[in-house]
Amino acid sequence: MHASRAARPRQVSHNQEMEPFTVVVVGAVVLFVLVGVGSFLAGGSLYDKIGEGGLSMGEGGPGRPSGPPPNSPLARAEREQEIRQMLQARSDRQVRKGGEALDIDAELALLEEPTEGATVGKHDASLTEEVRQLVVARNERRARSGEEPMDVESEVQRTLAELDPDGR
């Protein structure tokens, strides 16, 4: 009886447990093809359109300016409003910690007045301040390594001169 069993060819049966897997794979492929065709017909990459909308910041799209022109009255008013909001938030945090409230107008005046020696030649105050921070950081590194610190103002002048060798 054992010998007759070995003589019969083995039958390969259909695995019915694999049917749902096949349906899922075929369905996913069809879905991906449809999405690909839809994005092609939509006119370009959908990744280029990420972030576009009423709440997005930054660059405006074609025909949409990103904001008021720099240094225009509207841009200055917007800047002042944002600074006031920042100062008000700082004041609120200080009050919550038990401190005194800030005088927003006085703080704003302090922020807007140019600092002495902030502009060197034709360089704006923000560039000069950034160079000054760089020089101070260099001085701190020099001090940690035992070297003699540099004169901050003369190094700021020298670095700004290197940035603008033509004197433009």
C-alpha positions in Angstrom: 0.0 0.0 0.0 2.9 2.2 0.7 4.4 1.7 -2.8 1.2 2.7 -4.6 1.2 6.0 -2.8 4.7 6.9 -4.0 3.8 6.0 -7.6 1.1 8.7 -7.9 2.3 12.1 -9.0 1.8 14.8 -6.5 -1.0 17.2 -7.1 -0.3 20.9 -6.7 -3.3 22.5 -5.3 -4.2 26.2 -5.5 -3.3 28.0 -2.2 -6.4 29.9 -1.3 -4.7 31.7 1.5 -2.7 33.8 -1.1 -5.8 35.2 -2.8 -6.3 38.2 -0.5 -2.6 39.1 -0.9 -2.8 39.0 -4.7 -5.9 41.3 -4.6 -4.1 43.7 -2.4 -1.0 43.8 -4.6 -3.0 44.2 -7.8 -5.1 46.9 -6.2 -2.1 48.8 -5.0 -0.5 48.7 -8.5 -3.7 49.9 -10.1 -4.0 52.7 -7.6 -0.4 53.8 -8.1 -0.8 53.9 -11.8 -4.0 56.0 -11.5 -2.2 58.5 -9.2 0.8 58.7 -11.6 -1.5 59.4 -14.6 -3.4 61.9 -12.5 -0.3 63.8 -11.5 1.0 63.8 -15.1 -2.3 65.2 -16.3 -2.3 67.8 -13.5 0.7 69.5 -15.1 4.0 68.6 -13.5 5.3 67.3 -10.3 3.0 67.4 -7.3 6.0 68.0 -5.1 6.5 71.4 -6.7 3.0 72.3 -5.4 3.6 71.3 -1.8 3.2 74.4 0.4 1.3 76.5 -2.0 -1.8 77.9 -0.6 -3.2 80.8 1.5 -1.2 79.9 4.6 2.2 79.3 3.1 5.0 81.8 3.6 8.0 82.7 1.6 8.2 83.0 -2.2 5.0 84.0 -4.0 4.1 82.1 -7.0 3.6 83.5 -10.5 1.6 86.7 -10.2 1.6 86.5 -6.4 4.1 88.8 -4.6 5.6 87.4 -1.4 4.9 90.6 0.6 5.4 94.3 0.5 8.5 95.7 -1.2 11.4 96.0 1.2 11.8 99.3 2.9 8.3 100.5 1.9 6.1 102.1 4.5 3.9 99.0 4.6 7.0 96.7 5.1 8.2 99.0 7.9 4.8 99.0 9.6 4.6 95.2 9.4 8.1 94.9 10.9 7.2 97.3 13.7 4.0 95.3 14.4 5.9 92.0 14.6 8.6 93.5 16.9 5.8 94.9 19.2 4.2 91.4 19.3 7.6 89.9 20.2 8.2 92.4 22.9 4.7 92.0 24.3 5.2 88.2 24.5 8.5 88.8 26.3 6.8 91.1 28.7 4.0 88.6 29.3 6.5 85.8 30.1 8.4 88.2 32.4 5.2 89.0 34.3 4.3 85.3 34.6 7.7 84.7 36.2 7.0 87.4 38.8 8.9 90.3 37.1 7.9 93.7 36.0 6.2 94.4 32.7 8.3 95.9 29.9 7.7 99.3 28.5 7.0 98.2 24.9 7.6 101.7 23.4 10.9 102.2 25.2 12.1 98.8 24.2 11.1 99.4 20.6 13.0 102.7 20.6 16.1 100.9 22.0 15.9 98.3 19.3 15.4 100.8 16.5 18.1 103.3 17.4 21.4 102.6 15.7 24.1 101.4 18.0 27.3 103.5 18.2 29.7 102.3 15.6 27.3 99.8 14.2 27.8 101.0 10.6 31.2 101.0 9.1 31.4 102.8 5.8 28.7 101.6 3.6 28.0 98.4 5.4 24.6 98.0 7.1 24.2 97.5 10.8 23.1 93.9 10.6 26.3 92.9 8.6 28.5 94.8 11.1 26.8 93.1 14.0 27.2 89.7 12.5 30.9 90.3 11.9 31.2 91.6 15.5 29.7 88.3 16.8 32.1 86.4 14.6 35.1 88.3 16.0 33.9 87.9 19.6 33.5 84.1 19.0 37.1 84.0 17.6 38.3 85.9 20.7 36.6 83.3 23.0 38.3 80.5 21.1 41.7 82.3 21.3 41.3 82.8 25.0 40.4 79.1 25.5 43.5 78.1 23.6 45.7 80.5 25.7 46.3 83.0 22.9 46.1 86.8 23.3 42.7 88.2 22.4 42.3 90.6 19.4 40.9 94.1 19.6 37.3 93.6 18.6 36.6 96.9 16.8 39.8 96.9 14.7 39.2 93.3 13.7 35.6 94.2 12.7 37.0 97.0 10.6 39.6 94.7 9.0 37.0 91.9 8.3 34.6 94.4 6.7 37.4 95.8 4.6 38.2 92.3 3.4 34.6 91.7 2.5 34.6 94.9 0.3 38.1 95.3 -1.1 37.0 97.7 -3.9 35.5 100.1 -1.3 32.1 99.9 -3.1 
